[in-house]
Amino acid sequence: MPNDLSPTARALRVLEILQARPGTTADELSARLGVTERAARRYVGILREAGIPVESARGPYGGYRLGRGTRLPPVYFTQSEALSLVMAVLGAQPAAADVDDLVGTALGKVVKALPESVGQQAAMLRQHAAAAPDPYVARPDPAVTSELVEAIAARRRVSVTYHSEAGNQWQAEVDPWSLVVRHGRWYLLCHSHRADAIRTYRVDRIRAVRSTGHKFEPPQALDPVAVLEENLGLGWEFSVRVVFDAPLAEVAPWIRPPMGRLKPLGDGCALVGSTSNPVMYAQEWLARVPFAFRVDGGEELRAAVAALVARFTAAVADQP
């Protein structure tokens, strides 16, 4: 959190934390805010002076919590914040410009609730801005996403029903660690008990979520984005092994994380991964790598590359 926030802004942040997690201790507040425990208690005092009942209790189950019947102050946006909100929503979901879109409806309610002096420019921006749809963005089901968020927060194992890109459907018990948004797509980072390994599942392909009643502990100091990048190319239906004649350092800049992991191999390197779409892997990913290679493993990818070569060869063949 930036150090230039005012005491009032930090007190409001304390209010948000206590709403989301009743029983938060002064030590936990100080860690979340990046301040001392003494400062955290001072922000609690600011809330109490403002008439917001913040109760405290000692002991292993103690901490701060909001009193019953607490009426929270209204949310206030500055003009810059309101414009930034509209820009962020339209940038992430162009369809929100349509008043019939679910997110568009919600955005419209927020804009209408703003004071006229603040909301006028936000409404004009929404009316006159146009955003081209992103063909690669996939929107997950809000209900499924909500269930996953609850399971992540409660550290509760769930069973997911997954529909793969190849059309196969299966179930797996997973420990949901985090949700990660990457290039417009939502991923569930988890430990799959079905595979006994880390897996990344597209949330828009999860059809159902069911609680198992089991608890779990996520890895210590988990970096969800870094772990997702490392594992995007693992666990899919068709295995991939591609050998390059060039050194790993030269090939690495051309390899995207979903393609797999590069490993040194003699004077060259090997790409080991998996895919659910060998045709796309050959046409869109391998074809753009400017180094000689051979498909050393994965019959499906071998067939996709052979078909691509035949099509390109036919395109430059002399006509009868």
C-alpha positions as CSV (number, residue, x, y, z in Angstrom):
1,M,0.0,0.0,0.0
2,P,1.4,3.5,-0.9
3,N,2.9,5.3,2.1
4,D,1.2,8.6,1.1
5,L,-2.3,7.5,2.1
6,S,-4.0,9.7,4.6
7,P,-5.0,8.3,8.1
8,T,-8.6,8.5,7.0
9,A,-7.9,6.4,3.9
10,R,-6.1,3.9,6.0
11,A,-8.9,3.8,8.5
12,L,-11.3,3.0,5.6
13,R,-9.0,0.2,4.5
14,V,-9.2,-1.2,8.0
15,L,-13.0,-1.1,7.7
16,E,-12.8,-3.0,4.4
17,I,-10.5,-5.7,6.0
18,L,-12.9,-6.1,9.0
19,Q,-15.9,-6.5,6.7
20,A,-14.1,-9.2,4.8
21,R,-12.4,-10.9,7.7
22,P,-14.0,-10.4,11.2
23,G,-11.6,-11.3,14.0
24,T,-8.5,-9.7,12.3
25,T,-5.9,-8.9,15.0
26,A,-3.8,-5.7,15.3
27,D,-0.8,-7.7,14.2
28,E,-2.6,-8.9,11.0
29,L,-3.9,-5.3,10.3
30,S,-0.4,-3.9,10.6
31,A,0.9,-6.5,8.2
32,R,-1.9,-5.8,5.7
33,L,-1.4,-2.1,5.9
34,G,2.4,-2.1,6.1
35,V,2.4,-0.1,9.3
36,T,3.2,-0.7,13.0
37,E,0.7,-2.3,15.4
38,R,0.4,1.0,17.2
39,A,-0.6,2.8,14.0
40,A,-3.1,0.0,13.2
41,R,-4.8,0.5,16.6
42,R,-4.9,4.3,15.9
43,Y,-6.8,3.7,12.6
44,V,-9.3,1.5,14.6
45,G,-9.7,4.4,16.9
46,I,-10.5,6.8,14.0
47,L,-13.3,4.4,13.0
48,R,-14.7,4.4,16.5
49,E,-14.5,8.2,16.7
50,A,-16.5,8.3,13.5
51,G,-19.3,6.3,15.2
52,I,-18.5,2.9,13.7
53,P,-18.7,0.3,16.4
54,V,-15.5,-1.8,16.3
55,E,-15.5,-4.5,19.0
56,S,-12.3,-6.2,20.2
57,A,-11.7,-9.4,22.1
58,R,-8.6,-11.0,23.6
59,G,-7.6,-14.7,23.4
60,P,-6.8,-17.1,20.6
61,Y,-10.2,-16.3,18.9
62,G,-10.0,-12.6,19.6
63,G,-9.4,-9.7,17.3
64,Y,-11.4,-6.8,15.9
65,R,-14.9,-7.2,14.4
66,L,-17.7,-4.8,13.5
67,G,-20.6,-4.5,15.9
68,R,-24.0,-5.8,14.8
69,G,-26.2,-3.4,12.9
70,T,-23.2,-1.4,11.7
71,R,-24.2,1.1,9.0
72,L,-21.3,1.7,6.7
73,P,-20.6,5.1,5.1
74,P,-21.4,5.5,1.4
75,V,-18.7,4.8,-1.1
76,Y,-17.4,8.0,-2.7
77,F,-15.5,8.3,-6.0
78,T,-13.4,11.2,-7.2
79,Q,-13.9,12.2,-10.9
80,S,-10.6,10.5,-11.8
81,E,-11.5,7.3,-9.9
82,A,-14.9,7.2,-11.7
83,L,-13.3,7.7,-15.1
84,S,-10.7,5.1,-14.3
85,L,-13.4,2.6,-13.3
86,V,-15.3,3.0,-16.5
87,M,-12.1,2.8,-18.6
88,A,-11.0,-0.4,-16.8
89,V,-14.4,-2.1,-17.2
90,L,-14.7,-1.2,-20.9
91,G,-11.0,-2.2,-21.5
92,A,-11.5,-5.6,-19.9
93,Q,-15.0,-6.2,-21.3
94,P,-16.0,-4.2,-24.4
95,A,-19.6,-5.6,-24.2
96,A,-20.1,-3.5,-21.0
97,A,-20.9,-0.6,-23.3
98,D,-24.2,-2.4,-24.1
99,V,-26.8,-1.6,-21.5
100,D,-28.2,-5.1,-21.9
101,D,-24.9,-6.8,-20.9
102,L,-24.7,-8.1,-17.3
103,V,-21.6,-6.1,-16.5
104,G,-23.0,-3.1,-18.5
105,T,-26.1,-3.1,-16.3
106,A,-23.9,-3.1,-13.1
107,L,-21.7,-0.4,-14.5
108,G,-24.8,1.7,-15.3
109,K,-26.0,1.4,-11.8
110,V,-22.7,2.6,-10.4
111,V,-22.6,5.6,-12.8
112,K,-26.1,6.6,-11.9
113,A,-25.4,6.4,-8.2
114,L,-22.5,8.9,-8.5
115,P,-23.1,12.6,-7.8
116,E,-23.9,14.6,-10.9
117,S,-20.6,16.5,-10.7
118,V,-18.6,13.2,-10.7
119,G,-20.9,10.9,-12.8
120,Q,-21.5,13.2,-15.7
121,Q,-18.1,12.7,-17.4
122,A,-18.2,8.9,-16.5
123,A,-21.6,8.6,-18.3
124,M,-20.3,10.6,-21.3
125,L,-17.2,8.4,-21.5
126,R,-19.3,5.3,-21.4
127,Q,-21.7,6.6,-24.1
128,H,-19.1,7.8,-26.6
129,A,-16.3,5.3,-26.1
130,A,-16.2,2.2,-28.3
131,A,-14.1,-0.9,-27.7
132,A,-13.4,-3.7,-30.2
133,P,-14.2,-7.2,-28.8
134,D,-11.3,-9.4,-28.0
135,P,-11.8,-12.8,-29.8
136,Y,-9.5,-14.5,-27.4
137,V,-11.2,-13.4,-24.2
138,A,-13.4,-16.1,-22.5
139,R,-15.8,-15.1,-19.8
140,P,-16.3,-17.6,-16.9
141,D,-19.7,-18.2,-15.3
142,P,-20.0,-15.7,-12.3
143,A,-21.7,-18.4,-10.2
144,V,-18.9,-20.8,-10.8
145,T,-16.3,-18.1,-10.1
146,S,-18.1,-17.2,-6.9
147,E,-18.0,-20.8,-5.6
148,L,-14.3,-21.0,-6.4
149,V,-13.5,-17.7,-4.6
150,E,-15.4,-19.0,-1.5
151,A,-13.5,-22.3,-1.6
152,I,-10.2,-20.5,-1.9
153,A,-10.9,-18.2,1.0
154,A,-12.1,-21.1,3.2
155,R,-9.3,-23.3,2.1
156,R,-11.8,-26.0,1.2
157,R,-11.2,-28.8,-1.3
158,V,-13.7,-29.0,-4.1
159,S,-14.7,-31.4,-6.9
160,V,-14.8,-29.6,-10.3
161,T,-16.5,-30.8,-13.5
162,Y,-14.2,-29.8,-16.4
163,H,-15.0,-29.6,-20.2
164,S,-11.8,-29.7,-22.2
165,E,-11.2,-27.9,-25.5
166,A,-11.2,-31.4,-27.2
167,G,-14.8,-32.0,-26.0
168,N,-14.0,-34.4,-23.2
169,Q,-15.6,-34.0,-19.7
170,W,-14.2,-35.3,-16.5
171,Q,-14.2,-34.6,-12.7
172,A,-11.3,-34.0,-10.4
173,E,-10.9,-33.1,-6.7
174,V,-8.6,-30.1,-6.4
175,D,-7.2,-27.8,-3.7
176,P,-8.0,-24.4,-5.1
177,W,-5.0,-22.1,-4.4
178,S,-5.8,-19.0,-6.4
179,L,-7.6,-17.4,-9.4
180,V,-5.3,-15.7,-12.0
181,V,-6.4,-13.5,-14.9
182,R,-3.9,-13.8,-17.8
183,H,-4.4,-12.0,-21.1
184,G,-8.2,-11.8,-20.6
185,R,-8.6,-15.4,-19.5
186,W,-9.4,-16.7,-16.0
187,Y,-7.4,-19.6,-14.7
188,L,-7.8,-21.8,-11.5
189,L,-4.4,-22.6,-10.0
190,C,-4.7,-25.7,-7.9
191,H,-3.3,-29.0,-6.8
192,S,-5.2,-31.8,-8.6
193,H,-5.6,-35.0,-6.6
194,R,-6.6,-36.7,-9.8
195,A,-3.2,-36.1,-11.3
196,D,-1.3,-35.6,-7.9
197,A,0.3,-32.5,-9.4
198,I,-0.1,-28.7,-9.9
199,R,-2.7,-27.9,-12.6
200,T,-4.1,-24.8,-14.3
201,Y,-7.7,-25.0,-15.4
202,R,-9.6,-22.5,-17.5
203,V,-12.4,-21.2,-15.3
204,D,-14.7,-20.8,-18.3
205,R,-14.4,-24.5,-18.9
206,I,-15.4,-25.5,-15.4
207,R,-19.1,-26.6,-15.5
208,A,-19.7,-27.3,-11.8
209,V,-18.1,-26.9,-8.4
210,R,-19.0,-29.1,-5.5
211,S,-17.6,-28.9,-1.9
212,T,-16.0,-32.1,-0.5
213,G,-15.8,-31.1,3.1
214,H,-12.0,-31.5,3.3
215,K,-9.7,-28.6,4.2
216,F,-6.2,-27.9,2.8
217,E,-3.2,-25.6,3.4
218,P,-1.8,-23.7,0.4
219,P,2.0,-23.6,-0.2
220,Q,3.9,-21.1,1.9
221,A,4.8,-17.8,0.1
222,L,2.8,-18.8,-3.0
223,D,3.3,-16.6,-6.0
224,P,0.2,-17.5,-8.1
225,V,1.2,-15.7,-11.3
226,A,4.7,-17.2,-11.3
227,V,3.5,-20.7,-10.6
228,L,0.8,-20.4,-13.2
229,E,3.3,-19.3,-15.8
230,E,5.5,-22.3,-15.0
231,N,2.6,-24.8,-15.3
232,L,0.5,-23.6,-18.1
233,G,2.0,-26.1,-20.6
234,L,1.6,-29.1,-18.4
235,G,-1.3,-31.6,-17.8
236,W,-3.1,-31.4,-21.2
237,E,-4.3,-34.4,-23.3
238,F,-1.5,-34.6,-25.8
239,S,2.2,-34.8,-24.9
240,V,4.7,-32.6,-26.7
241,R,8.5,-33.0,-27.1
242,V,10.3,-30.7,-29.6
243,V,14.1,-30.7,-30.1
244,F,15.8,-27.5,-31.3
245,D,19.3,-27.3,-32.8
246,A,19.9,-23.8,-31.4
247,P,21.1,-23.1,-27.8
248,L,18.4,-22.7,-25.1
249,A,19.3,-19.0,-24.5
250,E,18.5,-18.2,-28.2
251,V,15.3,-20.3,-28.3
252,A,13.9,-19.2,-24.9
253,P,12.6,-15.7,-26.0
254,W,10.4,-17.4,-28.6
255,I,8.8,-19.9,-26.2
256,R,5.5,-18.9,-24.5
257,P,4.8,-20.5,-21.0
258,P,1.8,-22.5,-22.3
259,M,4.1,-24.3,-24.8
260,G,6.0,-26.1,-22.0
261,R,9.4,-26.0,-20.5
262,L,12.8,-25.8,-22.2
263,K,15.6,-28.0,-21.1
264,P,19.2,-28.0,-22.3
265,L,20.1,-31.0,-24.6
266,G,23.7,-31.2,-25.9
267,D,24.3,-28.2,-28.1
268,G,20.6,-27.5,-28.4
269,C,17.5,-27.8,-26.2
270,A,14.3,-29.7,-25.9
271,L,10.8,-28.3,-25.3
272,V,8.6,-30.6,-23.1
273,G,5.0,-29.9,-22.5
274,S,1.4,-30.8,-23.5
275,T,-1.5,-29.4,-25.4
276,S,-5.2,-30.0,-26.0
277,N,-5.0,-28.5,-29.5
278,P,-2.1,-29.9,-31.6
279,V,-3.2,-28.0,-34.7
280,M,-3.1,-24.7,-33.0
281,Y,0.2,-25.6,-31.3
282,A,1.8,-26.3,-34.8
283,Q,0.2,-23.4,-36.7
284,E,0.3,-20.6,-34.2
285,W,3.2,-21.4,-31.9
286,L,5.8,-23.7,-33.5
287,A,5.6,-22.0,-36.9
288,R,6.7,-18.7,-35.6
289,V,9.9,-20.0,-33.9
290,P,12.8,-19.1,-36.3
291,F,15.0,-22.2,-35.5
292,A,15.2,-25.7,-37.0
293,F,13.4,-28.3,-35.0
294,R,12.1,-31.8,-35.1
295,V,9.1,-33.2,-33.3
296,D,10.6,-35.9,-31.1
297,G,7.5,-36.9,-29.2
298,G,3.7,-36.6,-29.5
299,E,2.1,-38.3,-32.5
300,E,-0.8,-35.8,-32.5
301,L,1.6,-32.9,-32.9
302,R,3.7,-34.8,-35.4
303,A,0.5,-35.3,-37.5
304,A,-0.4,-31.6,-37.2
305,V,3.0,-30.4,-38.3
306,A,3.0,-32.8,-41.2
307,A,-0.4,-31.5,-42.4
308,L,0.9,-27.9,-42.1
309,V,4.0,-28.7,-44.1
310,A,1.9,-30.4,-46.8
311,R,-0.4,-27.4,-47.1
312,F,2.5,-24.9,-47.3
313,T,4.3,-27.2,-49.8
314,A,1.2,-27.3,-52.0
315,A,1.0,-23.5,-51.9
316,V,4.3,-23.0,-53.6
317,A,4.3,-26.1,-55.9
318,D,4.4,-25.5,-59.7
319,Q,0.9,-25.6,-61.2
320,P,0.3,-28.1,-64.1
